[in-house]
Amino acid sequence: MKLTSQEKNILNGEEGEVKALAMSYLVKLGEAFDGEEMVDIAYAHMSSGSALRTGEIEYLESLANQGARVVVPTTSEVIPVDLCKPQTIGAPQALVDEHRKLLVIQKRMGIATTYTCVPFTQGYVPAKGTYIASMESAAIIYFNSVLGARTNRCGFFVLFAALTGKYPKIGYLLDKNRCGTHRISVQAKLTGPTDFGALGYHIGALIGSGVPVLEDLCKPGQEELIMLGSALATSGVVSMYHI
């Protein structure tokens, strides 16, 4: 990959060991997918970490102890407990305590403790054409399709992108991969989120990882668009659609 002088400095450790490690992972990701360069991202939506998966919270804590802080606005994904009213679902106290510890760690790192899979409903609305890094199927497809921002299914690499403000220009960040692959005429009259979810689930199962172009679709609202995208990403691995 062709790195700028700033990116080389990060990789060489001039901005600290944590950022150097993060950049090294991003470079490896870019090289694996024949990426030519990095881009600057404006926002990130990352996994919160979960006590249900061994080592995740501890890993974030180790980074925080090394002074790690995100350099772009960063929101966090859902967690398996309600920290305000944990008793409502009978959450074990040990699990609650671990996620209260996580909350403190995230605040130390500058991460917004949004705990949501739809951060755009909480005011995080990146502009059209903006490069971002996101995980969470429902968020990724909404960012790409409705808002026109550009993200891949970034998984755990979101953390490294948030720490550096960089991500390799690959996948849905490239114009050529955002073009429609399947043309679909919707003849049914859809009313409400459930109908849009059923449509999305059917199309996703048919096209897998394609980019559908939906024609003759009645004008949907936000809830319908969220349901459509979530379902497309559930039965398939659709990350973007056009209407």
PyMOL commands that set and color helices and strands:
alter all, ss='L'
color gray80, all
select helices_A, chain A and resi 5-11+17-32+56-65+86-89+93-109+119-122+137-147+157-164+171-173+175-178+193-207+222-235
alter helices_A, ss='H'
color red, helices_A
select strands_A, chain A and resi 38-40+44-46+74-76+133-134+166-168+182-185+212-215
alter strands_A, ss='S'
color yellow, strands_A
deselect
rebuild
show_as cartoon
